[in-house]
Amino acid sequence: QKEVEQDPGPLSVPEGAIVSLNCTYSNSAFQYFMWYRQYSRKGPELLMYTYSSGNKEDGRFTAQVDKSSKYISLFIRDSQPSDSATYLCAMSESVTGGGNKLTFGTGTQLKVEL
Amino acid sequence: DAGITQSPRHKVTETGTPVTLRCHQTENHRYMYWYRQDPGHGLRLIHYSYGVKDTDKGEVSDGYSVSRSKTEDFLLTLESATSSQTSVYFCAISAGNSPLHFGNGTRLTVT
């Protein structure tokens, strides 16, 4: 079993829809939770970053963390064609020297149709 | 792209040849990472560095070595490339307990 599970999709929604993306994890040592967006042939771009359980909102994006259930979600409101990308969840734990080791989900491919 | 430059952007090489990928940052961040991205596996950590000359292995380090002689540069070397190392390689940087920021990757094909 992978430490982080993410439905690969693809997920296709009409413009303006609410999108829900989810990940589950098994490692209790994970401390920080992130969502990255990756466009084709580009590097992952940080979207949301949170530490505690609960919700964090940034514009049309809301990240939700439930540590008791080991479950995180990303909601996108009023989805736009420009949101079409692969969304990666990531979770971090401390490593030697004080850095962060990120463990990623495999990514969910999202397409927002006009 | 958070001041990260990866070179080359694309490379085709033959099995058994040595290959070095370079990551250069202008942010003066202490931590640098090398990941590879493959279909069905997502991004996996190869090696990371927590300072000049300080490095450690990630989960898929076999067949790879790294060096960091300056804060701004982190090199990834494949001593003898194999077809299983065909992948997209991403460098990332961070400042302590903060999120990673990624470069735009190097697409490596080993024939």
Boltz contact constraints between the chains, C-beta under 6 A:
constraints:
  - contact:
      token1: [A, 34]
      token2: [B, 99]
      max_distance: 6.0
  - contact:
      token1: [A, 42]
      token2: [B, 104]
      max_distance: 6.0
  - contact:
      token1: [A, 43]
      token2: [B, 90]
      max_distance: 6.0
  - contact:
      token1: [A, 43]
      token2: [B, 102]
      max_distance: 6.0
  - contact:
      token1: [A, 43]
      token2: [B, 103]
      max_distance: 6.0
  - contact:
      token1: [A, 43]
      token2: [B, 104]
      max_distance: 6.0
  - contact:
      token1: [A, 43]
      token2: [B, 105]
      max_distance: 6.0
  - contact:
      token1: [A, 44]
      token2: [B, 102]
      max_distance: 6.0
  - contact:
      token1: [A, 46]
      token2: [B, 99]
      max_distance: 6.0
  - contact:
      token1: [A, 49]
      token2: [B, 99]
      max_distance: 6.0
  - contact:
      token1: [A, 96]
      token2: [B, 56]
      max_distance: 6.0
  - contact:
      token1: [A, 97]
      token2: [B, 50]
      max_distance: 6.0
  - contact:
      token1: [A, 97]
      token2: [B, 54]
      max_distance: 6.0
  - contact:
      token1: [A, 99]
      token2: [B, 31]
      max_distance: 6.0
  - contact:
      token1: [A, 99]
      token2: [B, 48]
      max_distance: 6.0
  - contact:
      token1: [A, 99]
      token2: [B, 50]
      max_distance: 6.0
  - contact:
      token1: [A, 101]
      token2: [B, 45]
      max_distance: 6.0
  - contact:
      token1: [A, 102]
      token2: [B, 100]
      max_distance: 6.0
  - contact:
      token1: [A, 104]
      token2: [B, 42]
      max_distance: 6.0
  - contact:
      token1: [A, 104]
      token2: [B, 43]
      max_distance: 6.0
  - contact:
      token1: [A, 106]
      token2: [B, 42]
      max_distance: 6.0
